[in-house]
Amino acid sequence: MNTLGISAVRIDYAPYGQNPPHTHPRATEILTVLEGTLLVGFVTSNPENRLFTKVLNKGDVFVFPIGLIHFQFNIGHTNAVAIAGLSSQNPGVITIANAVFGSDPAIDPDVLSVKVLV
């Protein structure tokens, strides 16, 4: 959908599969469940860092605001399918654990141990 300013993705989840905590720095996401049951949520920004979650079933819709950390988890015993639309043709994605624990070069463990309590 180049030049249209939007993008779309189909996400297939195995039983108990997940789309781990991540963020889209340049887009709001709207997710619609096509099959199955998903636990979804996002965390607000500092200083509250409040978690909002909801269990979604077939036909349910949820919005993840631009830039906020969010996730989806298939809590069902069967496969789940969702489709998501994003408000940018280049939304970007930052998977939180990969960015923090898989950076190159690595973040000094002393820096992480203060907040992550490693």
ChimeraX attribute file (.defattr): number of C-alpha atoms within 10 A of each C-alpha:
attribute: neighborCount
match mode: 1-to-1
recipient: residues
	/A:1	9
	/A:2	9
	/A:3	8
	/A:4	9
	/A:5	13
	/A:6	15
	/A:7	17
	/A:8	16
	/A:9	11
	/A:10	14
	/A:11	16
	/A:12	17
	/A:13	23
	/A:14	15
	/A:15	16
	/A:16	15
	/A:17	17
	/A:18	18
	/A:19	15
	/A:20	15
	/A:21	19
	/A:22	20
	/A:23	24
	/A:24	23
	/A:25	16
	/A:26	16
	/A:27	24
	/A:28	18
	/A:29	22
	/A:30	16
	/A:31	23
	/A:32	19
	/A:33	21
	/A:34	18
	/A:35	19
	/A:36	20
	/A:37	27
	/A:38	26
	/A:39	16
	/A:40	22
	/A:41	20
	/A:42	22
	/A:43	18
	/A:44	15
	/A:45	12
	/A:46	7
	/A:47	6
	/A:48	8
	/A:49	12
	/A:50	11
	/A:51	12
	/A:52	11
	/A:53	15
	/A:54	12
	/A:55	15
	/A:56	21
	/A:57	17
	/A:58	15
	/A:59	13
	/A:60	15
	/A:61	15
	/A:62	17
	/A:63	17
	/A:64	21
	/A:65	18
	/A:66	17
	/A:67	20
	/A:68	20
	/A:69	23
	/A:70	26
	/A:71	20
	/A:72	25
	/A:73	21
	/A:74	24
	/A:75	21
	/A:76	17
	/A:77	11
	/A:78	14
	/A:79	16
	/A:80	24
	/A:81	18
	/A:82	22
	/A:83	16
	/A:84	17
	/A:85	18
	/A:86	22
	/A:87	18
	/A:88	20
	/A:89	17
	/A:90	16
	/A:91	20
	/A:92	12
	/A:93	13
	/A:94	16
	/A:95	16
	/A:96	15
	/A:97	12
	/A:98	12
	/A:99	13
	/A:100	13
	/A:101	13
	/A:102	11
	/A:103	10
	/A:104	8
	/A:105	6
	/A:106	10
	/A:107	13
	/A:108	9
	/A:109	11
	/A:110	10
	/A:111	9
	/A:112	13
	/A:113	10
	/A:114	9
	/A:115	8
	/A:116	8
	/A:117	7
	/A:118	8
